[in-house]
């Protein structure tokens, strides 16, 4: 008889239900928050593009933007991805991470960097327009999904970095 494994939380979520409830339902994130998020993401993207050994937080910042876009498309259905930008960026990140782990250095080519830049530009456009409440909800859903993946509850098509 198989023993059920209980769901384990790994760390605290960045936002709670209260953050979501009190977030502005009409206005987008404040300029300071948007700029702060985007600086981290673009720094990560530049590091992945130019460094032979980018640090883990560089990978994480870019992956967070791609994961949030995935949540907006699949879980929240507030946008669509008809051209496959998000799918391409996810596959690019996964392949590049696996190559770096096996080879010991970063090997992104120009097409892969362009796929990531396109996804990050899409994310930048989205956080300029979506209400703060939707972005907080997206962040919460993305973190919960990442916890599920780390606990072995994967959906079809999930790629782990």
Helices and strands as residue ranges (DSSP letters): H 17-22, H 31-50, H 56-74, H 85-103, H 110-129, H 132-150
